[in-house]
Amino acid sequence: MTDTLAPTVSSTSSSGRSGAPSERRVVTAIPGPKSLALHERRNAVVASGAASGFPVYIDHAHGAIIVDVDGNQFIDLGSGIGVTTIGHTDDAVVAAARQQVGELTHGLFTITPYEGYVRVAELLAEHTPGDFPKKSLLVNAGAEAVENGVKIARKYTGRKAVAVLDHAFHGRTNLTMAMNYKSMPYKLGFGPFAGDIHHAPNSYPYHDGLTGPEAAARTIAFLDKTVGASDLACLVVEPIQGEGGFMVPAEGYLPALQKWCTENGIVFIADEIQAGMARTGKYFSSEHFGLIPDLVLSAKGIAGGLPLAAVTGRAEIMDASHPGGLGGTFGGNPVSAAAAIAVFDSIETKGLLAEATRIENTLKPELLRLQKKFDVIGDVRGIGAMIAIEFVQPGTGATTKEPNAAAVAAISRYAFEHGVILLTAGTYGNVIRFLPSLAISDEQILDALSVIEDALAAL
């Protein structure tokens, strides 16, 4: 493996911008001197709770490459935790945002509305699952979308109880902290939390060995006994869990839950904040499972890096709130809305759904090869550009499947020091998740994997 690659002044990025960096390139120790100096400034003025895994400070980025203040070029396999799905500084997003900034930067939609908000709602109605009238509410971030989805479901049903699944992550607000499965670092010491939140067993095929119908029966029995279907306003599920470790549920699990919800008047909410917006080769991951949620929650990749989120769903549910009951100062900001329109257009014109499938076809076989070579890799799973590997203690993969968080920490650190940005995940910290942008090239993927293979060999 070579850490210092040829200069990239004349190279072309995978998204076509001439002169943009397209290769991994390590030119200093990581972190470099400029990053270390910035880190000292940060420690003096930034709250320690907003911690970073590595003190490396970014100067600019494009496509799948991030460049730090010391000139090191990183292959980004995290995309800002799934935000820059169509690539850093995508040309169409930049152009749309730049134009909008010069025309209208803010106009509170509930006071002085504007077309961009309406157009985003039209695009969401068109691309979310289900052939029925839909409406949307635009907000700022994923946790706010979850909050509003729950609020709308409670208003529509007249019920209070909320169900979520084990290993879920839904945000960092008071309500969404209560909905999260993992305490550290998201909940510890921040209570008391919102009440009437109920955590049910999930489908986790690698560990529970249950079929989809078996896992669904377990979930439903738990909710029937501990809450009662008639008291549930909604069931909130991530079709593919994000922070929980990219668990893909067993076949038939999610449709059985949706059927039970429909039969019992429970609003079925799909949290597509990480898995949606072309990440899995479909606009929304629900499509892989034949789901037609009552409400769909969007955020992260929807606006190419600008803050935007949405609740989209059946018109009769969305209209349950009284006028003035929904809204927010910055929700559906004109600049973010313009960026989101450009994202939808790019997905279509650049064929990005197919690019997600290409990434899976390149990435997953290589990870399966590494699994055969290194017994610390217990499981390889995921769909499209949303793939994960779960690490176990050596020799336990087929038996106890004991989590190996130390391996994940060592590999992610090695990768960062050699120019590859990785994200960790999982309830036990033993999962590495791959969330590359759809602009990443096969060459960049294979180069990053060569670093990961070296890291595995060095364990």
Secondary structure, DSSP 8 states (H G I E B T S, - for coil): --SS----TT-B-TT--BT---S-B--S-SS-HHHHHHHHHHHHHS-TTS--SS---EEEEEBTEEEETTS-EEEESSHHHHT-TT-BT-HHHHHHHHHHHTT-S---TTTS--HHHHHHHHHHHHHSS-SS-EEEEEESSHHHHHHHHHHHHHHHH---EEEEETT----SSHHHHHH-S--TTTTTT-----SSEEEE----HHHH---HHHHHHHHHHHHHHHT-GGGEEEEEE-SS-TTTT-----TTHHHHHHHHHHHTT-EEEEE-TTTTTTTTSSSSGGGGGT---SEEEE-GGGGTTS--EEEEEEHHHHTTS-TTSS--SSTT-HHHHHHHHHHHHHHHHTTHHHHHHHHHHHHHHHHHHHHHH-TTEEEEEEETTEEEEEEB-TT-TTTT--B-HHHHHHHHHHHHHTTEE-EEESTTS-EEEE---TT--HHHHHHHHHHHHHHHHT-
